[in-house]
Amino acid sequence: MSTVPALYHHLVDDASMFPPGNLPLAEAVAAHQSHLRSPYADLVGTFVCTDDNLLKVAEAARAGGEGGAPDGGAARGAERRVGAVPLRVSVVISGGAGGIEPVVRWGDRSKDVEVAAVEVRLRDEDDLSRNALRVVRACDDCLDEETAYVEIGMDGAWERALDVVADAGYHAKLRTGGLDAHLFPAGDQVAAFITACLDREVPFKCTAGLHNAVRHTAEDSGFEHHGFLNVLLATRASLDGATQDELAQLLDDRDGEALARRARELSDDQAASTRRWFTSFGSCSIEEPVTDLKSLGLM
């Protein structure tokens, strides 16, 4: 029986190769395969890599599947069981719309990885909606079962770009942090993004800076980090009719025990509908979300 409640199933995409984690590729793939054998396996989503690293990720996944573990026969047998199934990956496209189709076609032929999603960041330009149109047309030409996440940002006419994504039926992506303070959006900005996505019936994911459950100030950098539990509950509140200001207050809430109580009170149907829209977030750490959920009594 899973130790992970439905509200958190496949919530955390493994972005351990990305800053600030920067785990070497082979170690990152091996660690991901280990997470998939753990009691909290249902928490773990896709493995996130760039298109530049996709081939090497496939090679590392194959090596693990062939019994490449160094710690004895039992571990090698477990690696083989994980490796028998293609590694589900979400691929960050580095070259714009033109890089989408090669990744999808290569994934169709691979036995070692399954390209579950592509993630494309809109390039800065005066008309983000025009860039969004190029991305969705490229996706229309090659996507089948794969999901496309379009990272829109919140500068310029971002809502017009979101309209394009909505009309095409794809998903959105919000950057919630990074290595500089300016990459962390304020609570009212995240609230505006959630509201805009739900108004347009656009599922979304988040990335960066969201590896802890509750809003907090990082001790090392002083950056204000959002909490993934805050985002989950704000999404639920928006679905229940909360105003944008109320969402911002919830996103800024630092009372972990109060947030945990609200999360425990959600019904199965409420959890499912929340996760229909807030699909996942990318984290350079799997251990931190696990630790936080356990400490709050949520897993």
C-alpha positions as a Python dict, from the first residue, in 0.01 Angstrom:
ca = {
    (1, 'M'): (0, 0, 0),
    (2, 'S'): (131, 343, -89),
    (3, 'T'): (254, 566, 194),
    (4, 'V'): (179, 874, -20),
    (5, 'P'): (-168, 1033, -9),
    (6, 'A'): (-333, 1103, -343),
    (7, 'L'): (-282, 1479, -306),
    (8, 'Y'): (93, 1425, -353),
    (9, 'H'): (102, 1145, -610),
    (10, 'H'): (376, 1214, -867),
    (11, 'L'): (392, 1572, -743),
    (12, 'V'): (771, 1611, -746),
    (13, 'D'): (953, 1596, -1077),
    (14, 'D'): (1318, 1504, -1025),
    (15, 'A'): (1531, 1797, -1144),
    (16, 'S'): (1842, 1697, -949),
    (17, 'M'): (2071, 1773, -1242),
    (18, 'F'): (1969, 2138, -1236),
    (19, 'P'): (2100, 2416, -1006),
    (20, 'P'): (2145, 2436, -721),
    (21, 'G'): (2159, 2056, -695),
    (22, 'N'): (2382, 2003, -999),
    (23, 'L'): (2406, 1628, -944),
    (24, 'P'): (2625, 1458, -1210),
    (25, 'L'): (2416, 1286, -1473),
    (26, 'A'): (2494, 923, -1392),
    (27, 'E'): (2443, 985, -1019),
    (28, 'A'): (2118, 1168, -1084),
    (29, 'V'): (1973, 883, -1292),
    (30, 'A'): (2084, 622, -1037),
    (31, 'A'): (1935, 825, -752),
    (32, 'H'): (1608, 863, -944),
    (33, 'Q'): (1589, 487, -996),
    (34, 'S'): (1648, 445, -623),
    (35, 'H'): (1363, 685, -545),
    (36, 'L'): (1136, 476, -767),
    (37, 'R'): (1207, 173, -544),
    (38, 'S'): (1144, 359, -219),
    (39, 'P'): (834, 361, 6),
    (40, 'Y'): (765, 716, -120),
    (41, 'A'): (790, 618, -488),
    (42, 'D'): (439, 747, -558),
    (43, 'L'): (554, 1099, -471),
    (44, 'V'): (807, 1099, -756),
    (45, 'G'): (719, 1222, -1104),
    (46, 'T'): (930, 1237, -1418),
    (47, 'F'): (1307, 1275, -1442),
    (48, 'V'): (1384, 1621, -1583),
    (49, 'C'): (1673, 1668, -1825),
    (50, 'T'): (1769, 1897, -2111),
    (51, 'D'): (1753, 1795, -2475),
    (52, 'D'): (2134, 1815, -2483),
    (53, 'N'): (2155, 1543, -2217),
    (54, 'L'): (1873, 1315, -2334),
    (55, 'L'): (2098, 1061, -2509),
    (56, 'K'): (2329, 1033, -2208),
    (57, 'V'): (2030, 996, -1975),
    (58, 'A'): (1905, 708, -2190),
    (59, 'E'): (2248, 544, -2174),
    (60, 'A'): (2258, 581, -1795),
    (61, 'A'): (1905, 440, -1764),
    (62, 'R'): (2004, 142, -1979),
    (63, 'A'): (2317, 81, -1771),
    (64, 'G'): (2109, 78, -1454),
    (65, 'G'): (1857, -155, -1612),
    (66, 'E'): (2135, -397, -1708),
    (67, 'G'): (2246, -427, -1347),
    (68, 'G'): (2503, -152, -1319),
    (69, 'A'): (2465, -109, -945),
    (70, 'P'): (2794, -159, -760),
    (71, 'D'): (2648, -282, -430),
    (72, 'G'): (2573, -647, -485),
    (73, 'G'): (2333, -885, -651),
    (74, 'A'): (2017, -775, -470),
    (75, 'A'): (2072, -416, -574),
    (76, 'R'): (2147, -522, -929),
    (77, 'G'): (1825, -722, -941),
    (78, 'A'): (1631, -420, -821),
    (79, 'E'): (1800, -204, -1084),
    (80, 'R'): (1698, -453, -1350),
    (81, 'R'): (1336, -441, -1239),
    (82, 'V'): (1333, -59, -1262),
    (83, 'G'): (1529, -57, -1585),
    (84, 'A'): (1289, -299, -1752),
    (85, 'V'): (1050, -6, -1781),
    (86, 'P'): (1164, 298, -1983),
    (87, 'L'): (1263, 594, -1770),
    (88, 'R'): (989, 859, -1789),
    (89, 'V'): (1150, 1193, -1867),
    (90, 'S'): (1040, 1552, -1909),
    (91, 'V'): (1274, 1724, -2152),
    (92, 'V'): (1360, 2093, -2126),
    (93, 'I'): (1401, 2220, -2482),
    (94, 'S'): (1700, 2453, -2509),
    (95, 'G'): (1666, 2556, -2873),
    (96, 'G'): (1316, 2699, -2896),
    (97, 'A'): (1025, 2561, -3095),
    (98, 'G'): (1251, 2396, -3353),
    (99, 'G'): (1396, 2164, -3090),
    (100, 'I'): (1068, 1999, -2997),
    (101, 'E'): (1016, 1757, -3285),
    (102, 'P'): (1367, 1599, -3278),
    (103, 'V'): (1325, 1517, -2910),
    (104, 'V'): (978, 1368, -2955),
    (105, 'R'): (1081, 1160, -3259),
    (106, 'W'): (1392, 1032, -3084),
    (107, 'G'): (1187, 940, -2779),
    (108, 'D'): (944, 746, -2997),
    (109, 'R'): (1233, 522, -3107),
    (110, 'S'): (1403, 479, -2770),
    (111, 'K'): (1360, 169, -2558),
    (112, 'D'): (1533, 327, -2260),
    (113, 'V'): (1338, 648, -2203),
    (114, 'E'): (980, 759, -2249),
    (115, 'V'): (944, 1127, -2331),
    (116, 'A'): (639, 1203, -2119),
    (117, 'A'): (660, 1581, -2159),
    (118, 'V'): (852, 1865, -2317),
    (119, 'E'): (908, 2198, -2147),
    (120, 'V'): (965, 2510, -2356),
    (121, 'R'): (1047, 2857, -2231),
    (122, 'L'): (917, 3145, -2439),
    (123, 'R'): (1197, 3370, -2555),
    (124, 'D'): (1188, 3732, -2450),
    (125, 'E'): (1042, 3949, -2721),
    (126, 'D'): (788, 4225, -2760),
    (127, 'D'): (503, 3988, -2845),
    (128, 'L'): (510, 3675, -2628),
    (129, 'S'): (190, 3552, -2789),
    (130, 'R'): (363, 3529, -3128),
    (131, 'N'): (637, 3318, -2972),
    (132, 'A'): (372, 3105, -2799),
    (133, 'L'): (203, 3050, -3134),
    (134, 'R'): (528, 2916, -3283),
    (135, 'V'): (566, 2676, -2991),
    (136, 'V'): (211, 2540, -3004),
    (137, 'R'): (231, 2492, -3382),
    (138, 'A'): (550, 2292, -3338),
    (139, 'C'): (379, 2083, -3071),
    (140, 'D'): (74, 2030, -3292),
    (141, 'D'): (301, 1884, -3560),
    (142, 'C'): (458, 1612, -3347),
    (143, 'L'): (297, 1552, -3008),
    (144, 'D'): (79, 1249, -2952),
    (145, 'E'): (60, 1125, -2593),
    (146, 'E'): (324, 1369, -2470),
    (147, 'T'): (242, 1678, -2264),
    (148, 'A'): (378, 2023, -2347),
    (149, 'Y'): (452, 2276, -2072),
    (150, 'V'): (502, 2631, -2197),
    (151, 'E'): (697, 2852, -1959),
    (152, 'I'): (543, 3193, -2006),
    (153, 'G'): (692, 3414, -1737),
    (154, 'M'): (505, 3710, -1596),
    (155, 'D'): (652, 4001, -1788),
    (156, 'G'): (491, 4183, -2076),
    (157, 'A'): (164, 4058, -2221),
    (158, 'W'): (194, 3717, -2056),
    (159, 'E'): (-182, 3666, -2037),
    (160, 'R'): (-212, 3693, -2416),
    (161, 'A'): (52, 3421, -2446),
    (162, 'L'): (-144, 3212, -2196),
    (163, 'D'): (-452, 3257, -2417),
    (164, 'V'): (-259, 3097, -2703),
    (165, 'V'): (-154, 2803, -2484),
    (166, 'A'): (-512, 2762, -2362),
    (167, 'D'): (-659, 2767, -2712),
    (168, 'A'): (-415, 2494, -2817),
    (169, 'G'): (-492, 2275, -2515),
    (170, 'Y'): (-140, 2266, -2372),
    (171, 'H'): (-9, 2327, -2021),
    (172, 'A'): (166, 2623, -1861),
    (173, 'K'): (478, 2644, -1647),
    (174, 'L'): (570, 2903, -1384),
    (175, 'R'): (922, 2969, -1258),
    (176, 'T'): (896, 3014, -882),
    (177, 'G'): (1262, 3065, -798),
    (178, 'G'): (1623, 3039, -906),
    (179, 'L'): (1972, 3155, -817),
    (180, 'D'): (1879, 3525, -797),
    (181, 'A'): (1621, 3701, -582),
    (182, 'H'): (1445, 3856, -882),
    (183, 'L'): (1354, 3508, -1008),
    (184, 'F'): (1119, 3455, -712),
    (185, 'P'): (774, 3597, -795),
    (186, 'A'): (576, 3765, -520),
    (187, 'G'): (270, 3600, -372),
    (188, 'D'): (31, 3825, -563),
    (189, 'Q'): (204, 3732, -889),
    (190, 'V'): (170, 3359, -822),
    (191, 'A'): (-193, 3419, -725),
    (192, 'A'): (-250, 3601, -1055),
    (193, 'F'): (-91, 3313, -1246),
    (194, 'I'): (-303, 3047, -1073),
    (195, 'T'): (-618, 3251, -1128),
    (196, 'A'): (-537, 3309, -1495),
    (197, 'C'): (-467, 2939, -1555),
    (198, 'L'): (-786, 2821, -1386),
    (199, 'D'): (-995, 3086, -1562),
    (200, 'R'): (-867, 2944, -1892),
    (201, 'E'): (-874, 2578, -1777),
    (202, 'V'): (-498, 2542, -1826),
    (203, 'P'): (-313, 2285, -1609),
    (204, 'F'): (23, 2409, -1485),
    (205, 'K'): (344, 2305, -1320),
    (206, 'C'): (602, 2506, -1126),
    (207, 'T'): (979, 2493, -1127),
    (208, 'A'): (1268, 2606, -907),
    (209, 'G'): (1269, 2722, -547),
    (210, 'L'): (970, 2513, -443),
    (211, 'H'): (1133, 2211, -277),
    (212, 'N'): (997, 2287, 71),
    (213, 'A'): (636, 2251, 176),
    (214, 'V'): (584, 2588, 343),
    (215, 'R'): (667, 2949, 261),
    (216, 'H'): (994, 3050, 429),
    (217, 'T'): (1305, 3266, 414),
    (218, 'A'): (1615, 3069, 316),
    (219, 'E'): (1884, 3096, 584),
    (220, 'D'): (2175, 3086, 339),
    (221, 'S'): (2053, 3335, 76),
    (222, 'G'): (1776, 3532, 242),
    (223, 'F'): (1551, 3456, -57),
    (224, 'E'): (1177, 3426, 4),
    (225, 'H'): (1076, 3076, -106),
    (226, 'H'): (723, 2970, -186),
    (227, 'G'): (595, 2642, -43),
    (228, 'F'): (447, 2367, -256),
    (229, 'L'): (181, 2306, 9),
    (230, 'N'): (86, 2674, -15),
    (231, 'V'): (51, 2641, -393),
    (232, 'L'): (-158, 2325, -363),
    (233, 'L'): (-396, 2490, -116),
    (234, 'A'): (-412, 2813, -314),
    (235, 'T'): (-511, 2612, -621),
    (236, 'R'): (-781, 2441, -417),
    (237, 'A'): (-901, 2773, -277),
    (238, 'S'): (-923, 2925, -623),
    (239, 'L'): (-1133, 2631, -740),
    (240, 'D'): (-1360, 2695, -441),
    (241, 'G'): (-1411, 3059, -539),
    (242, 'A'): (-1146, 3246, -337),
    (243, 'T'): (-1043, 3588, -458),
    (244, 'Q'): (-696, 3663, -591),
    (245, 'D'): (-616, 3858, -274),
    (246, 'E'): (-717, 3559, -63),
    (247, 'L'): (-490, 3338, -270),
    (248, 'A'): (-199, 3576, -214),
    (249, 'Q'): (-257, 3563, 162),
    (250, 'L'): (-261, 3184, 153),
    (251, 'L'): (58, 3173, -56),
    (252, 'D'): (230, 3396, 204),
    (253, 'D'): (114, 3184, 501),
    (254, 'R'): (410, 3044, 701),
    (255, 'D'): (208, 2842, 954),
    (256, 'G'): (297, 2488, 855),
    (257, 'E'): (68, 2323, 1109),
    (258, 'A'): (-233, 2524, 993),
    (259, 'L'): (-158, 2449, 629),
    (260, 'A'): (-118, 2079, 710),
    (261, 'R'): (-457, 2074, 883),
    (262, 'R'): (-620, 2226, 575),
    (263, 'A'): (-452, 1969, 354),
    (264, 'R'): (-567, 1678, 571),
    (265, 'E'): (-926, 1805, 555),
    (266, 'L'): (-945, 1778, 176),
    (267, 'S'): (-1165, 1500, 42),
    (268, 'D'): (-1039, 1257, -220),
    (269, 'D'): (-1241, 1440, -485),
    (270, 'Q'): (-1096, 1775, -379),
    (271, 'A'): (-745, 1634, -390),
    (272, 'A'): (-799, 1488, -738),
    (273, 'S'): (-942, 1810, -881),
    (274, 'T'): (-661, 2013, -727),
    (275, 'R'): (-399, 1792, -888),
    (276, 'R'): (-579, 1801, -1221),
    (277, 'W'): (-470, 2165, -1246),
    (278, 'F'): (-151, 2186, -1039),
    (279, 'T'): (17, 1885, -1194),
    (280, 'S'): (369, 1888, -1046),
    (281, 'F'): (676, 2090, -962),
    (282, 'G'): (1040, 2039, -1050),
    (283, 'S'): (1277, 2009, -755),
    (284, 'C'): (1651, 1955, -739),
    (285, 'S'): (1585, 1755, -423),
    (286, 'I'): (1346, 1468, -360),
    (287, 'E'): (1457, 1424, -1),
    (288, 'E'): (1348, 1772, 114),
    (289, 'P'): (983, 1736, 9),
    (290, 'V'): (978, 1389, 168),
    (291, 'T'): (1123, 1524, 493),
    (292, 'D'): (879, 1816, 506),
    (293, 'L'): (572, 1602, 439),
    (294, 'K'): (678, 1357, 709),
    (295, 'S'): (751, 1634, 960),
    (296, 'L'): (404, 1781, 901),
    (297, 'G'): (240, 1442, 946),
    (298, 'L'): (118, 1437, 585),
    (299, 'M'): (298, 1123, 470),
}
